[in-house]
Amino acid sequence: MTESPRKPNLPPDDNPWKAAGLVTAIGAELAVCVGLGWWLGSVYDDRNGTEYGYMTGLVIGLVAGIGSAVALIRKYTGVGKT
């Protein structure tokens, strides 16, 4: 008889609530960073009479949010620990 397919080795800490919390934290962090970047760019536009500051703020907020999400994932997974 053939053997049934083996299940992959799961990490010992296989808690779905932890994973759901991580996904929620990443989404919230990204939204806050992008929103804050947009707001700061809009304030810059209002004070200096420009029309592109909000877009610059959005891009900077997105980059900061992605960097923060990567750091959060590394902390969660333990990558980079010696």
N, CA, C and O of each residue as an XYZ file, in Angstrom:
328
protein
N       0.831     -1.185      0.000
C       0.000      0.000      0.000
C       0.870      1.240      0.000
O       1.999      1.246      0.490
N       0.318      2.256     -0.551
C       1.063      3.517     -0.568
C       0.834      4.268      0.728
O      -0.211      4.165      1.370
N       1.836      5.010      1.075
C       1.732      5.802      2.301
C       0.939      7.074      2.040
O       0.956      7.626      0.940
N       0.253      7.517      3.067
C      -0.470      8.786      2.936
C       0.550      9.929      2.946
O       1.636      9.792      3.510
N       0.198     11.051      2.322
C       1.147     12.166      2.288
C       1.455     12.652      3.707
O       0.579     12.745      4.566
N       2.722     12.951      3.910
C       3.137     13.409      5.233
C       2.719     14.856      5.432
O       2.736     15.660      4.501
N       2.353     15.162      6.637
C       2.027     16.542      6.977
C       3.324     17.313      7.164
O       4.306     16.757      7.656
N       3.343     18.598      6.777
C       4.562     19.382      6.975
C       4.816     19.599      8.463
O       3.883     19.648      9.265
N       6.068     19.727      8.812
C       6.419     19.991     10.203
C       6.034     21.420     10.549
O       6.574     22.374      9.989
N       5.113     21.555     11.460
C       4.660     22.878     11.885
C       5.494     23.345     13.067
O       5.968     22.531     13.860
N       5.671     24.651     13.185
C       6.408     25.149     14.335
C       5.644     24.827     15.619
O       4.420     24.695     15.591
N       6.345     24.700     16.733
C       5.669     24.342     17.980
C       4.666     25.393     18.437
O       3.716     25.072     19.150
N       4.867     26.647     18.033
C       3.961     27.725     18.431
C       3.007     28.006     17.272
O       3.144     29.020     16.587
N       2.056     27.127     17.054
C       1.148     27.215     15.925
C      -0.215     27.747     16.375
O      -1.236     27.082     16.204
N      -0.219     28.932     16.941
C      -1.433     29.533     17.465
C      -2.070     30.435     16.403
O      -1.453     31.422     16.003
N      -3.275     30.131     15.938
C      -3.888     30.967     14.902
C      -4.223     32.372     15.389
O      -4.278     33.301     14.584
N      -4.443     32.542     16.672
C      -4.745     33.878     17.192
C      -3.528     34.789     17.105
O      -3.661     35.994     16.888
N      -2.343     34.214     17.274
C      -1.119     34.997     17.136
C      -0.951     35.460     15.692
O      -0.560     36.599     15.439
N      -1.242     34.586     14.764
C      -1.149     34.939     13.346
C      -2.180     36.010     12.990
O      -1.876     36.942     12.245
N      -3.390     35.882     13.516
C      -4.419     36.887     13.251
C      -4.020     38.235     13.846
O      -4.259     39.282     13.243
N      -3.415     38.204     15.023
C      -2.944     39.444     15.639
C      -1.842     40.092     14.825
O      -1.789     41.316     14.705
N      -0.957     39.269     14.264
C       0.123     39.799     13.436
C      -0.434     40.471     12.186
O      -0.005     41.569     11.832
N      -1.372     39.833     11.526
C      -1.960     40.394     10.314
C      -2.700     41.698     10.633
O      -2.616     42.663      9.874
N      -3.415     41.725     11.743
C      -4.126     42.936     12.150
C      -3.149     44.061     12.473
O      -3.374     45.210     12.092
N      -2.068     43.736     13.173
C      -1.076     44.744     13.521
C      -0.395     45.306     12.282
O      -0.138     46.507     12.204
N      -0.104     44.449     11.318
C       0.525     44.920     10.083
C      -0.404     45.873      9.341
O       0.025     46.931      8.881
N      -1.667     45.501      9.226
C      -2.630     46.365      8.534
C      -2.824     47.704      9.225
O      -2.861     48.749      8.575
N      -2.947     47.669     10.535
C      -3.141     48.912     11.286
C      -1.905     49.798     11.201
O      -2.017     51.013     11.037
N      -0.743     49.198     11.310
C       0.505     49.960     11.257
C       0.692     50.607      9.888
O       1.097     51.765      9.793
N       0.402     49.866      8.851
C       0.523     50.402      7.498
C      -0.468     51.546      7.281
O      -0.115     52.571      6.698
N      -1.700     51.375      7.747
C      -2.708     52.419      7.593
C      -2.326     53.688      8.351
O      -2.502     54.794      7.840
N      -1.810     53.536      9.552
C      -1.417     54.706     10.346
C      -0.249     55.428      9.688
O      -0.251     56.657      9.607
N       0.737     54.692      9.221
C       1.899     55.327      8.584
C       1.501     56.075      7.313
O       1.943     57.204      7.099
N       0.684     55.468      6.479
C       0.250     56.126      5.246
C      -0.630     57.332      5.568
O      -0.474     58.391      4.959
N      -1.552     57.181      6.519
C      -2.407     58.298      6.904
C      -1.632     59.457      7.502
O      -1.915     60.617      7.204
N      -0.666     59.152      8.335
C       0.155     60.192      8.934
C       1.003     60.889      7.874
O       1.158     62.110      7.908
N       1.546     60.128      6.942
C       2.312     60.727      5.847
C       1.457     61.645      4.997
O       1.890     62.739      4.636
N       0.236     61.208      4.671
C      -0.680     62.050      3.894
C      -1.012     63.324      4.650
O      -1.010     64.411      4.071
N      -1.300     63.198      5.945
C      -1.668     64.365      6.749
C      -0.512     65.357      6.832
O      -0.710     66.558      6.648
N       0.692     64.861      7.109
C       1.834     65.761      7.190
C       2.107     66.429      5.842
O       2.458     67.608      5.798
N       1.949     65.692      4.752
C       2.113     66.277      3.431
C       1.064     67.329      3.137
O       1.362     68.339      2.499
N      -0.164     67.106      3.592
C      -1.225     68.097      3.394
C      -0.954     69.361      4.197
O      -1.192     70.469      3.716
N      -0.464     69.200      5.401
C      -0.095     70.367      6.215
C       1.019     71.147      5.530
O       0.990     72.377      5.488
N       1.998     70.428      4.995
C       3.081     71.078      4.257
C       2.530     71.854      3.063
O       2.940     72.988      2.813
N       1.601     71.246      2.327
C       0.984     71.918      1.179
C       0.272     73.192      1.603
O       0.419     74.228      0.954
N      -0.495     73.130      2.680
C      -1.246     74.300      3.141
C      -0.329     75.441      3.561
O      -0.620     76.607      3.294
N       0.765     75.111      4.210
C       1.662     76.158      4.717
C       2.558     76.749      3.629
O       2.941     77.915      3.714
N       2.891     75.967      2.621
C       3.839     76.437      1.608
C       3.212     76.673      0.238
O       3.903     77.102     -0.685
N       1.935     76.406      0.090
C       1.246     76.656     -1.173
C       1.663     75.723     -2.295
O       1.614     76.107     -3.463
N       2.067     74.517     -1.969
C       2.452     73.551     -2.997
C       1.294     72.585     -3.258
O       0.283     72.602     -2.555
N       1.460     71.751     -4.269
C       0.406     70.800     -4.600
C       0.897     69.362     -4.628
O       0.136     68.471     -5.007
N       2.125     69.106     -4.245
C       2.688     67.765     -4.352
C       3.136     67.200     -3.004
O       3.583     66.054     -2.945
N       3.032     67.950     -1.955
C       3.494     67.496     -0.646
C       2.715     66.309     -0.122
O       3.283     65.424      0.518
N       1.421     66.280     -0.388
C       0.619     65.153      0.104
C       1.057     63.848     -0.550
O       1.068     62.800      0.095
N       1.421     63.913     -1.842
C       1.863     62.706     -2.535
C       3.214     62.245     -1.999
O       3.445     61.048     -1.827
N       4.090     63.186     -1.741
C       5.385     62.847     -1.154
C       5.184     62.225      0.223
O       5.844     61.245      0.569
N       4.274     62.793      1.005
C       3.970     62.248      2.324
C       3.410     60.842      2.243
O       3.739     59.989      3.067
N       2.560     60.595      1.243
C       2.009     59.251      1.050
C       3.110     58.235      0.758
O       3.123     57.144      1.329
N       4.025     58.593     -0.124
C       5.102     57.672     -0.493
C       6.015     57.415      0.702
O       6.387     56.273      0.971
N       6.374     58.480      1.415
C       7.235     58.316      2.590
C       6.521     57.473      3.654
O       7.142     56.613      4.278
N       5.233     57.711      3.864
C       4.464     56.916      4.822
C       4.373     55.453      4.407
O       4.443     54.561      5.253
N       4.217     55.203      3.115
C       4.149     53.826      2.627
C       5.478     53.109      2.842
O       5.500     51.957      3.276
N       6.578     53.781      2.543
C       7.898     53.177      2.742
C       8.126     52.903      4.227
O       8.625     51.840      4.597
N       7.763     53.860      5.074
C       7.925     53.664      6.519
C       7.040     52.518      7.018
O       7.463     51.731      7.865
N       5.826     52.424      6.501
C       4.923     51.353      6.894
C       5.426     49.982      6.471
O       5.315     49.018      7.228
N       5.977     49.889      5.272
C       6.518     48.617      4.803
C       7.728     48.214      5.635
O       7.873     47.051      6.012
N       8.591     49.178      5.918
C       9.751     48.885      6.762
C       9.353     48.438      8.147
O       9.951     47.523      8.713
N       8.347     49.083      8.689
C       7.856     48.710     10.008
C       7.210     47.327      9.987
O       7.364     46.560     10.937
N       6.493     47.003      8.921
C       5.869     45.682      8.801
C       6.932     44.591      8.679
O       6.789     43.514      9.258
N       7.991     44.868      7.932
C       9.077     43.891      7.808
C       9.723     43.649      9.168
O      10.006     42.509      9.535
N       9.954     44.725      9.911
C      10.540     44.578     11.247
C       9.622     43.782     12.169
O      10.090     42.964     12.962
N       8.327     44.019     12.065
C       7.369     43.287     12.897
C       7.344     41.802     12.542
O       7.278     40.954     13.432
N       7.396     41.485     11.260
C       7.410     40.092     10.831
C       8.698     39.402     11.283
O       8.671     38.254     11.726
N       9.814     40.103     11.171
C      11.084     39.519     11.633
C      11.048     39.242     13.130
O      11.551     38.219     13.594
N      10.457     40.150     13.871
C      10.358     39.942     15.319
C       9.449     38.744     15.627
O       9.742     37.951     16.521
N       8.361     38.623     14.892
C       7.407     37.526     15.115
C       8.015     36.176     14.757
O       7.842     35.200     15.487
N       8.726     36.120     13.638
C       9.270     34.844     13.178
C      10.616     34.498     13.811
O      11.038     33.342     13.785
N      11.276     35.482     14.368
C      12.571     35.224     14.998
C      13.717     35.242     14.018
O      14.811     34.786     14.353
N      13.509     35.751     12.815
C      14.572     35.825     11.813
C      15.570     36.890     12.242
O      15.180     37.963     12.703
N      16.823     36.603     12.093
C      17.856     37.565     12.413
C      18.389     37.439     13.832
O      19.326     38.148     14.198
N      17.823     36.568     14.623
C      18.342     36.351     15.970
C      19.544     35.429     15.891
O      19.557     34.468     15.122
N      20.532     35.727     16.679
C      21.733     34.884     16.664
C      21.742     33.926     17.825
O      22.679     33.141     17.969
